């Protein structure tokens, strides 16, 4: 198989400009892959700026745009696979039972502006048959429109809402992708979620692990808020804030289907981030895996779909002119935030959330009931039985233990 990988700044007029050919891996689909400039990290960005963890995948013979044409994973198929709704045989991509529930608030923190965020989410919700979203955009300063980050924002709000449609959804747009601006947006998101009685905050962005990152951990420690962060799209590497012990680090998997399009299993996504942080020490909740992580904070904690082979569909008018397929661990963070919100436990902190999860990991019966262990594939670290740097504890199985 061949695909065209296109690292470029996305603009509506030149979105599908072609670049170089490269060989596809076994867990990728034939077609084109467009990597927005926002998802490319330069060495000088580390410790200064963040990047998105999202790319567009265009399968062969599929045209993107205003019409809804991608046949991709979606909230209903993911809810079936993760046991959130009554199972449809084989959990096909055409599954129709939507997840329900959600309460309090979920905030999505991103950089720059998506000028079509409100209509993107309402279009997505209407297409699937959801009720009208309870959605607010909060701008920090006067963020400029940016297509790569707009793509990210459309994904974030649509999949957090898709998993928890009754929650209040906030999109907090930082003035830029600088860590200074993003942390200011994080603090605003924290205030909004606390005022709503608690909930979750998802961060699909990250930057390379860097010295002194632990001094920023205070932005993820508010009472009544559980924070999530994507583990990144560089296989077996660690990024921040995913490395913070005060966030749920969310890795990525590939959903496998047979020739009939029916779900068979999940395996590691080769490009999912993970590994031991160089600069954050092991939190108490990870004492149960001390023999694996040693003295350092291990990532990820939990995983969900992120692969190009099992990309999801979103609606993003500004970034891709309508419906398009996307992939990356930017999927898994808002998806998990929505699932945890709909589970309804509303832990008092990320530490409390992960103390429960790792506590269940230490009890074999509860672990097998509440999570599916990913034992195949590799992201540079091999997936094995139990917790690993490949997929963490595993993927959700029902709302139990969340």
C-alpha positions as CSV (number, residue, x, y, z in Angstrom):
1,X,0.0,0.0,0.0
2,X,1.1,3.6,-0.6
3,X,-0.1,6.8,0.9
4,X,0.8,10.4,0.4
5,X,2.0,12.1,3.6
6,X,1.6,15.9,3.4
7,X,3.2,18.1,6.1
8,X,1.8,21.6,5.3
9,X,-0.1,24.5,6.7
10,X,-3.8,23.7,6.0
11,X,-5.6,26.4,4.1
12,X,-9.0,26.0,2.5
13,X,-7.7,26.9,-0.9
14,X,-4.8,24.5,-1.0
15,X,-5.8,21.8,1.5
16,X,-5.1,18.9,-0.7
17,X,-1.8,19.9,-2.3
18,X,0.2,16.8,-2.9
19,X,3.7,16.1,-1.6
20,X,5.9,13.0,-1.2
21,X,5.0,9.3,-1.4
22,X,5.8,6.9,1.4
23,X,5.1,3.3,2.2
24,X,2.1,2.7,4.5
25,X,2.4,0.5,7.6
26,X,0.2,-2.4,8.4
27,X,-2.0,-0.3,10.7
28,X,-2.6,2.4,8.1
29,X,-5.1,2.7,5.3
30,X,-4.3,3.3,1.6
31,X,-4.8,6.9,0.7
32,X,-3.5,10.4,1.5
33,X,-2.5,11.7,5.0
34,X,-2.4,15.4,5.6
35,X,-0.3,16.6,8.6
36,X,-1.2,20.1,9.5
37,X,1.6,22.5,10.5
38,X,0.1,22.6,13.9
39,X,1.0,19.0,14.5
40,X,4.7,19.4,13.7
41,X,7.1,20.1,16.6
42,X,10.4,21.9,16.0
43,X,13.3,21.4,18.4
44,X,13.0,25.1,19.5
45,X,9.4,24.6,20.4
46,X,10.1,22.3,23.4
47,X,9.3,24.0,26.6
48,X,7.9,27.0,24.8
49,X,5.0,26.0,22.5
50,X,2.6,23.1,22.1
51,X,1.5,21.2,19.1
52,X,-1.7,19.3,18.1
53,X,-1.9,15.6,17.8
54,X,-4.1,15.3,14.8
55,X,-3.9,14.5,11.1
56,X,-6.4,14.1,8.2
57,X,-6.7,10.8,6.5
58,X,-8.2,10.6,3.1
59,X,-8.9,6.9,2.1
60,X,-8.7,6.1,-1.6
61,X,-11.8,6.9,-3.6
62,X,-13.2,9.1,-0.8
63,X,-13.8,12.8,-1.4
64,X,-14.1,15.1,1.6
65,X,-16.1,18.2,1.9
66,X,-19.6,19.4,2.5
67,X,-21.2,16.0,2.0
68,X,-20.9,13.4,4.7
69,X,-18.9,10.7,2.9
70,X,-16.3,9.2,5.2
71,X,-17.2,5.7,6.4
72,X,-15.3,6.0,9.7
73,X,-15.5,5.3,13.4
74,X,-17.9,7.6,15.3
75,X,-19.5,8.0,18.7
76,X,-21.9,5.2,18.1
77,X,-19.3,2.6,17.0
78,X,-16.9,3.6,19.8
79,X,-19.7,3.4,22.4
80,X,-20.5,-0.1,21.1
81,X,-16.9,-1.3,21.2
82,X,-16.3,0.1,24.7
83,X,-19.5,-1.3,26.1
84,X,-21.2,2.0,26.8
85,X,-24.4,1.0,25.0
86,X,-26.3,-2.2,24.2
87,X,-24.0,-4.2,21.9
88,X,-24.8,-4.4,18.3
89,X,-23.5,-7.6,16.7
90,X,-20.0,-6.9,15.5
91,X,-20.1,-3.2,16.5
92,X,-20.1,-2.0,12.8
93,X,-19.2,1.6,11.9
94,X,-22.9,1.9,11.0
95,X,-24.0,1.3,14.6
96,X,-26.8,3.6,15.6
97,X,-27.1,3.4,19.4
98,X,-25.7,6.6,20.7
99,X,-24.1,7.1,24.2
100,X,-26.2,9.0,26.6
101,X,-25.7,10.8,29.9
102,X,-23.2,13.3,31.1
103,X,-23.5,16.1,33.7
104,X,-21.7,19.1,35.1
105,X,-19.1,20.2,32.6
106,X,-16.3,19.3,30.2
107,X,-13.9,21.9,29.0
108,X,-11.6,21.5,25.9
109,X,-8.5,23.7,26.0
110,X,-7.0,24.6,22.6
111,X,-5.0,27.4,20.9
112,X,-6.2,30.0,18.4
113,X,-9.7,30.2,17.0
114,X,-12.1,28.0,15.2
115,X,-14.6,30.6,13.7
116,X,-17.1,27.8,13.0
117,X,-16.9,25.9,16.3
118,X,-20.6,26.5,17.2
119,X,-22.0,25.5,13.8
120,X,-19.5,22.6,13.5
121,X,-20.8,21.0,16.7
122,X,-24.4,21.7,15.9
123,X,-24.0,20.1,12.4
124,X,-22.3,17.1,13.9
125,X,-24.9,16.7,16.6
126,X,-27.8,17.0,14.1
127,X,-26.3,14.5,11.7
128,X,-26.2,11.8,14.4
129,X,-29.5,12.6,16.0
130,X,-28.3,14.2,19.2
131,X,-30.2,16.9,21.0
132,X,-29.0,20.5,20.7
133,X,-25.6,20.8,22.5
134,X,-25.2,23.0,25.6
135,X,-22.0,24.6,24.3
136,X,-20.1,27.8,24.9
137,X,-16.9,29.2,23.3
138,X,-14.6,31.3,25.6
139,X,-11.8,33.2,23.9
140,X,-8.7,34.3,25.8
141,X,-7.8,37.6,24.2
142,X,-8.3,37.8,20.5
143,X,-7.1,34.5,19.0
144,X,-6.5,34.4,15.3
145,X,-8.1,31.7,13.2
146,X,-5.8,28.8,12.5
147,X,-6.9,25.8,10.4
148,X,-4.8,23.1,12.1
149,X,-6.0,24.1,15.6
150,X,-9.6,24.6,14.2
151,X,-9.4,20.9,13.1
152,X,-8.3,20.0,16.6
153,X,-11.1,22.0,18.2
154,X,-13.8,20.5,16.0
155,X,-12.6,17.0,17.0
156,X,-12.4,17.9,20.7
157,X,-15.8,19.3,21.1
158,X,-17.6,16.8,18.9
159,X,-16.2,13.7,20.7
160,X,-16.4,15.0,24.2
161,X,-20.0,15.9,23.5
162,X,-20.6,12.7,21.6
163,X,-19.6,10.6,24.6
164,X,-21.4,12.9,27.2
165,X,-24.2,14.7,25.4
166,X,-25.9,16.0,28.6
167,X,-22.7,17.7,29.9
168,X,-22.1,21.4,29.6
169,X,-19.3,21.7,26.9
170,X,-16.8,24.6,27.0
171,X,-14.2,25.3,24.3
172,X,-11.5,27.6,25.8
173,X,-9.4,29.1,23.1
174,X,-5.9,30.3,24.1
175,X,-4.6,33.4,22.4
176,X,-1.7,31.3,20.9
177,X,0.0,28.0,21.1
178,X,2.6,29.3,23.6
179,X,2.6,27.4,26.9
180,X,2.1,30.7,28.7
181,X,-1.2,31.3,26.8
182,X,-2.3,27.6,27.1
183,X,-1.8,27.6,30.8
184,X,-3.8,30.8,31.1
185,X,-6.6,29.0,29.2
186,X,-6.2,26.0,31.4
187,X,-6.8,28.2,34.5
188,X,-9.9,29.7,32.9
189,X,-11.2,26.2,32.0
190,X,-10.6,25.2,35.6
191,X,-12.6,28.1,36.9
192,X,-15.5,27.3,34.4
193,X,-15.6,23.6,35.4
194,X,-15.5,24.3,39.1
195,X,-18.3,26.8,38.8
196,X,-20.4,24.1,37.0
197,X,-19.9,21.9,40.0
198,X,-17.0,19.9,38.7
199,X,-16.1,17.7,35.7
200,X,-13.3,17.2,33.3
201,X,-10.8,19.1,31.2
202,X,-9.2,17.6,28.1
203,X,-5.9,18.8,26.5
204,X,-5.3,17.2,23.1
205,X,-2.1,19.2,22.7
206,X,1.4,18.6,24.1
207,X,5.0,19.4,23.7
208,X,8.2,17.4,24.3
209,X,9.2,16.4,27.9
210,X,11.4,19.2,29.2
211,X,13.3,20.1,32.4
212,X,11.3,22.2,34.8
213,X,7.9,21.0,33.5
214,X,6.9,19.9,37.0
215,X,6.7,23.6,38.0
216,X,3.7,23.9,35.7
217,X,1.8,21.0,37.3
218,X,-0.1,23.5,39.6
219,X,-2.3,24.2,36.5
220,X,-3.7,20.7,36.8
221,X,-4.5,20.4,40.5
222,X,-7.9,22.0,41.1
223,X,-10.3,20.3,43.5
224,X,-13.3,18.8,41.7
225,X,-11.6,18.7,38.3
226,X,-10.1,15.6,36.5
227,X,-7.6,16.5,33.8
228,X,-6.8,14.5,30.6
229,X,-4.0,14.9,28.1
230,X,-3.1,13.2,24.9
231,X,0.1,11.1,25.1
232,X,1.2,12.3,21.7
233,X,1.7,10.9,18.2
234,X,5.4,10.1,18.3
235,X,5.6,6.4,19.1
236,X,7.2,5.5,22.4
237,X,8.0,9.1,23.3
238,X,6.8,11.2,26.2
239,X,5.2,14.7,26.0
240,X,3.9,17.3,28.5
241,X,1.3,17.7,30.0
242,X,0.7,14.0,29.4
243,X,3.8,13.3,31.7
244,X,2.3,15.3,34.6
245,X,1.2,13.0,37.4
246,X,-1.9,15.3,37.8
247,X,-3.4,14.4,34.4
248,X,-4.8,11.2,33.0
249,X,-2.4,10.4,30.2
250,X,-4.3,9.0,27.3
251,X,-2.6,6.8,24.7
252,X,-3.8,5.3,21.4
253,X,-4.9,2.1,19.9
254,X,-6.0,0.7,16.5
255,X,-9.5,-0.9,16.1
256,X,-9.3,-4.0,14.0
257,X,-12.1,-5.2,11.8
258,X,-12.7,-8.2,9.6
259,X,-13.5,-8.3,5.9
260,X,-17.1,-7.7,6.7
261,X,-16.3,-4.6,8.7
262,X,-17.1,-6.1,12.0
263,X,-15.0,-5.4,15.1
264,X,-12.6,-8.1,16.1
265,X,-10.1,-6.6,18.6
266,X,-7.8,-3.7,19.5
267,X,-4.1,-3.5,19.2
268,X,-1.5,-0.9,19.9
269,X,-1.2,2.1,17.5
270,X,2.4,2.2,16.4
271,X,2.6,6.0,16.7
272,X,1.0,6.4,20.1
273,X,3.2,8.2,22.7
274,X,4.2,6.5,25.9
275,X,7.2,5.8,28.1
276,X,8.8,7.0,31.3
277,X,9.0,10.7,31.9
278,X,12.5,12.0,32.3
279,X,11.5,14.8,34.6
280,X,8.4,13.7,36.6
281,X,8.7,11.2,39.4
282,X,6.5,8.2,40.0
283,X,3.2,9.2,41.7
284,X,1.9,7.1,44.6
285,X,-0.9,5.6,42.5
286,X,1.7,4.0,40.3
287,X,3.4,2.2,43.1
288,X,1.6,-1.0,41.9
289,X,3.7,-0.8,38.7
290,X,7.0,0.3,40.4
291,X,8.8,-2.8,38.9
292,X,8.0,-1.4,35.4
293,X,8.4,2.3,35.8
294,X,11.0,2.5,38.5
295,X,11.2,6.0,40.0
296,X,9.6,7.9,37.1
297,X,6.1,8.7,36.1
298,X,5.0,6.2,33.5
299,X,2.7,7.0,30.5
300,X,0.0,6.4,29.3
301,X,-2.5,5.5,32.0
302,X,-5.3,4.4,29.7
303,X,-5.9,4.3,25.9
304,X,-8.5,4.5,23.2
305,X,-8.8,4.6,19.5
306,X,-6.3,6.9,17.7
307,X,-5.0,5.2,14.6
308,X,-5.3,6.2,10.9
309,X,-6.6,2.7,10.2
310,X,-9.5,3.4,12.6
311,X,-9.9,7.1,12.1
312,X,-13.0,8.9,13.1
313,X,-15.2,11.3,11.2
314,X,-15.7,14.9,12.2
315,X,-17.3,18.1,10.8
316,X,-14.9,21.0,10.5
317,X,-16.0,23.7,8.0
318,X,-13.0,26.0,8.4
319,X,-10.3,23.2,8.4
320,X,-11.6,20.8,5.8
321,X,-14.7,22.3,4.2
322,X,-17.1,19.9,5.9
323,X,-16.8,16.2,6.8
324,X,-13.4,14.6,7.1
325,X,-11.6,11.7,8.7
326,X,-9.0,12.4,11.3
327,X,-6.7,10.4,13.6
328,X,-4.2,10.8,16.4
329,X,-4.3,10.8,20.2
330,X,-6.3,14.0,19.9
331,X,-9.2,11.6,19.5
332,X,-8.5,9.5,22.6
333,X,-8.3,12.4,25.2
334,X,-11.7,14.0,24.6
335,X,-13.3,10.6,24.1
336,X,-12.0,9.4,27.5
337,X,-13.0,12.7,29.2
338,X,-16.5,12.2,27.8
339,X,-16.7,8.6,28.9
340,X,-15.5,9.5,32.4
341,X,-18.0,12.3,32.7
342,X,-20.9,10.1,31.6
343,X,-19.8,7.4,34.1
344,X,-20.9,9.9,36.8
345,X,-18.3,9.3,39.5
346,X,-16.9,12.9,39.4
347,X,-13.8,12.2,41.5
348,X,-12.4,15.1,43.5
349,X,-9.1,15.1,41.6
350,X,-7.1,13.4,38.9
351,X,-5.2,11.7,41.7
352,X,-8.4,10.2,43.1
353,X,-9.5,9.1,39.6
354,X,-6.2,7.3,38.9
355,X,-5.9,5.9,42.4
356,X,-9.2,4.1,41.7
357,X,-8.1,2.9,38.3
358,X,-4.7,1.6,39.5
359,X,-6.4,0.2,42.6
360,X,-8.6,-1.9,40.3
361,X,-5.5,-2.8,38.2
362,X,-4.2,-4.4,41.4
363,X,-7.3,-6.5,41.8
364,X,-7.4,-9.0,39.0
365,X,-11.2,-9.5,39.0
366,X,-12.0,-5.8,39.0
367,X,-9.4,-5.1,36.3
368,X,-10.8,-7.7,33.9
369,X,-14.3,-6.4,34.5
370,X,-13.6,-2.7,34.0
371,X,-10.8,-2.6,31.4
372,X,-9.7,-4.5,28.3
373,X,-5.9,-5.3,28.4
374,X,-4.2,-4.6,25.1
375,X,-1.6,-7.3,24.6
376,X,-0.6,-7.0,20.9
377,X,1.3,-4.5,18.8
378,X,3.9,-2.0,19.7
379,X,4.5,1.8,19.9
380,X,8.3,1.2,20.3
381,X,7.4,-0.5,23.6
382,X,5.8,-3.9,23.1
383,X,2.3,-4.4,24.4
384,X,2.2,-7.2,27.0
385,X,-0.1,-8.6,29.6
386,X,-0.9,-6.0,32.2
387,X,0.2,-2.3,32.4
388,X,2.8,-1.3,29.9
389,X,4.2,1.8,28.1
390,X,2.3,0.7,25.1
391,X,-1.3,1.3,26.2
392,X,-1.2,1.7,30.0
393,X,-3.9,-0.2,31.9
394,X,-5.8,-0.8,28.6
395,X,-9.0,0.5,27.1
396,X,-12.4,1.1,28.8
397,X,-14.9,-1.7,29.2
398,X,-18.3,-0.2,30.3
399,X,-18.6,2.7,32.7
400,X,-17.7,0.6,35.7
401,X,-14.6,1.7,37.6
402,X,-14.4,5.0,35.8
